[in-house]
């Protein structure tokens, strides 16, 4: 649940299992000292930056301060000690090795040597086996399809990253997310005071469908001046894979209904980005209260949906 949100209750009825049970949604905070440490994925055994650490040239290109690979401009002190441009500002223009003033000397020789190198992607152990010119490597890694994914949980600033299998375990164990098998769902969402919409977030649900994982989000938030409820699906994988699937959502009562059909967004897109783009089912509060019936003092929405694979 997002900070400032009120306690919410989700009643889940899974068509795939035929079971009805109640799930209380509680605030889940990721402890900064333990759970907020980046989850180790399959890249733990790879040599640093995807290179062999015993190669002297690569070691020369490693910044002694941040230990990242250096890119132009590479700076050096009068004694020849090098460091990257980002760290030059951090060390207040003083060489961290010999304490001499750095000045504005560039190590053009090392920059030239780097041009001749071909290096593997740092995500080699995760499946990327391409080789790149040294100065193309960084740009590739920013968009490499094998790069780790960010945790898709909404409601806390979780910094955990990893491959999909790692994140599934993390969501279940650390965020206590409900996991369900099946490609159809039937959820009933209940909120005692629907007039409180300060970014209240229901805990997401993960579905195992077609051997892949999908994140179902449903929450209340402020769209401009209007309080609304929204539901949308995210795919735990890349955008190109997400386009192989479609999903539909439906909510209604008393002879009225809203429907939505679309393609799930990849978790490469953040939860906030998808929500703010309104790429999902949007339910204005007045209509949500109409669907709830009664005295309009309690929100009771039933959201049904299904996921299918495009041929």
Phi, psi and omega in degrees: 000136182291150178304134180089349181281156180267163182294138184230160180232135179240126175253117185253131176238108187267121178295331185286335182251340181074017183253144174245126177205162186253135178240118176279129178271122181239164181287127180244113178253139177270117183295127185296333185274343183234289188289342184275004176282139181305130179290136180281128177254196184291000183272003186297327185272358184283146175297152187306133180063016181076021182236167175279120188290347181271005178276121186297325181295316180296323179294325177295330181274002180267125179294130182289346182268302183263350181065010174277162176292145183264144177230155182305141359278131174266124185261155175217155177270174180301339179268002175094003178282134186253160171197164184280166184293326179296319183282338179302319179289327183289328183268011176056045174062026178241129180299124182288347181268311184244355177072010174286157175291135185286317186071212181232045180271129176258144178268081184294329181296315180292323177298321180291320178299319182299329181299331185272354185273146169240131189227153176279160175294147180292344180261030181302316183289346177267359174127352180269116184247016180281154178245139186227151168302147187309315185281354176263344185300314185296316180297318178299314185296333178293338182235009182301132183288349178264000181294152182298153177266152174276151178302128183275004183293135178255141177116353174207153180275080182272129184259006182292136175230161178169183174282176187297315182298323178295317182290327178298314178296318180298315180298318181289314186276320186265324180258355178058037179285139178284134180247132182223145176264139178129160184250006174233152180212158183213098185250143171242122182253132183234132176222127187290326180233089185290355180276354176262105183237034183283070178055035176295135186234129172280145177299136182288161177239140179250131179248134172266112187217130183056031180074010178237169183246139180231138181257119177263121178251140171216128184200169175253140175203169183267116177258096189068238177262357186256127174284132181223166171244145182221146175228137178203163184242139174238143182262133179274081181172187183281165183299319181297324177287324180300327182291351177279354184235158172224163178212160176227149177229146179215139176218144180173175177183163175056040176078008179235149177204153172245140177231155178219138174224135182193187177256132179298142177275146177291150176288359168298329173275129183295159177304315182295320180298317179293315181299313183289340176278355179059034180271070182177190179283121180248127183237110175300148186299319180300320179289323177298320179290327176295316177297330183286332180071194177066215184269009178063019179262356179219135179274128176222096182245134175252117180249122177247159180187173176209159178239136176221163182259130179285141180280000000 
